Amino acid sequence: MTSKITRRDFLNGVAIGAGASLLMPGQLIAQPAGSIAAKKSPGDYYPPTLTGMRGSHEGSYEVAHALAWNGQKPSSYEELDEHYDLIVVGAGQSGLAAAWYYRKKMGPTAKILLLDNHDDFGGHAKRNEFHQDGNMVLGLGGAQNIETMSSYSAMGIELLEDIGIDEQALAAMAVNTPDDYMLGGKIRANNGMTIPTLEGHKTLSGNWLGFFHGGQGYEAAVKELPISEEEQNKLIAFFGGDRDFLDDLSLLEQYRYVKSVSYNQFLIERVGLAEETLPILGAVPSVLLGPAGWSLTVLEALSTGCPGLKSMGWLTNRLSDLVGAFVLGDAPVAYMFPDGNASVARLLVHKLIPDVAPAMKGFEDVAISNFNYAALDLDSNPTRLRLNSTVVGVKETDLNHVKVDYVLRGKAFSLSADHCVLACYNGLIPHLCPEMSKEQRDGLSYGVKVPFVYANVLLKNGRAFAGLDTTFTQCPYDPFKWVSSAPTMTSGGYQPPQSPDEPMAVFMMASPTPADIKDMPARDLFRVGRHKIYNTAFKDYEKQVRDQLQAMLGQHGFNHETDIAAITVNRIPHGYAYSYMGLDDPDWDDGQAPHEIGRAQFGRISIANSDSEAAPLMQAAFDAAWRAVEEQTVQPS
């Protein structure tokens, strides 16, 4: 099922920018000794400042892996004297939204419990917070952007406005984002290209997203690339649109071609590029989508901002507004907090549990407010959020209750609710609810989430990074494909570094999905990438980070041994929701796609996540949450 390519899809595309602990029968899974929960008192519990391996951190996945891989879970549970109107499994954006929609509809006294397997809330929207020399430096631990209000449903807009994100707030965020910060939607800003050479890495400043589409200065920029003159000339012809590379095909043949041929095959067979040149054009889709050009159709690649629109005459005529907008420098609209969508999660948590930050005003100070994690799970609050809690079973017990089993710090517990919303990822749900039909379990298991890795590196000062003459650069031949300064906007009350002499964070994005494997379905490639994540130790990621930054910044006086103050690696093996792909997936009839079959209401259990919408977007997570709550609160006629 391939989706239609819209102007917003294109603009948003170019904007953005090992083993488990196994259970023997009756055995419980112990929380690793290194867990923050085992070391800190409740008042000291503040996960955003933890460094090292984050995201799918130690202690967050072992219980679920034992269940999914080996069918192992505790044989008995301590039954808690707790009953709720609603239990939400997962405290990411969809889970938090489900709690918000339920409370909005059922009233502020509704008893709600959110359970999450991680030591922090927000799901993929994680906050990385550093402190150095009296300065707080924020980084992106995951999901980044808020899109224009027009991309949200009425229900999504209602939620955003209630937590203080309205049109006026978005306008303020745009003003608060410096014009040189590309990841914040400022497409006119320099965005470089960094290529390894025998003399070290060479970073070419300039608007490379514009150069890809024949923007001003593209010929001179391509001539600076450390590749052969022959390859340079081919790129110049391709970027500039000097010829139509599909002019020997009829219009119908062209249409079929761009929907059925991989982008890399097109680049080799039609444009004539050498395979070693392909990564230069592949960094954008690999970070945005996961797979590279062997897994994307030509049309899908173009929709993410890959070059080629100007080199297909018929397509240029059909989509000339896209090409014109980009070459003229129209900025795709992307609004960002300094910690990404972690601030959206914080605003939601504050709305649900005000005691977590009683002094916080809202939008204007969310990025700098102190959060008291000890207030998340108090029996005095109608809404509670319980972290480090991995759910292992969800089942209707009679006409009125749902029984939820979970493991917390090595102990197994059970409690009940009138309703349950599963806001975890689809692939786990068949193991939580094995009573579901095979058809529904198969639908839930079809999509494979796209793995990704985000690193934030605290530098003692930004002098060497300033030598790049850009806040963002693509690194197509390195482990981390995008390297940027951490967000420099002032939204939410944040004060970013004011000079290169102050501490700064470098934000690095990597896609572990193999980019050079041909003829393998993307879902299998994502599994390979996920396996790679679980088998890469922090010390290996640290070496990749240090080696890459040294190669990039060494010529500007950087020494990784003395200039790096901290490294946080956010590994997300179950990342972006799976979106159907033209080379791998059929066009299902309405209502028959796997995600539609999989998300069917299951009695007093409903499913809310971006997987259930087959779209890795926050607005999809919100819509899924609203649907799930409606299913559980609307009485059948």
Secondary structure, DSSP 8 states (H G I E B T S, - for coil): ------HHHHHHHHH---------TT------TT-HHHHS-GGG--GGG--EEEES-TTSSHHHHHHHHH----S--EEEEEEEEEEEE--BHHHHHHHHHHHHHH-TT--EEEE-SSSSSBTT--EEEEEETTEEEEEE-S--EE--GGGS-HHHHHHHHHTT-SHHHHHHHHHHS-TT-GGGT-TTS-BEEEEEETTEEEEE-SBHHHHTTT-TTHHHHHHTSSS-HHHHHHHHHHHHT-S-TTTTS-HHHHHHHHHHSBHHHHIIIII---GGGTHHHHHHHHHHTSS-TTTSBHHHHHHTT-S-GGG-HHHHHHTHHHHHHHHHT-----EE-TTTTHHHHHHHHHHH-GGGSTT--STTTTTT----GGGTT-TTSSEEEE-SEEEEEEEE-SSS-EEEEEEETTEEEEEEEEEEEE-S-GGGHHHH-TTS-HHHHHHHHH---EEEEEEEEEES-SHHHHTTSSSEEE-TTSSSSEEEE-----GGG-----STTS-EEEEEEE--S-SS--SS-HHHHHHHHHHHHHT--HHHHHHHHHHHHHHHHGGGT--HHHHEEEEEEEEEEEEE-----TTT-----TT-SHHHHHT--BTTEEE-SGGGGT--SHHHHHHHHHHHHHHHHS---
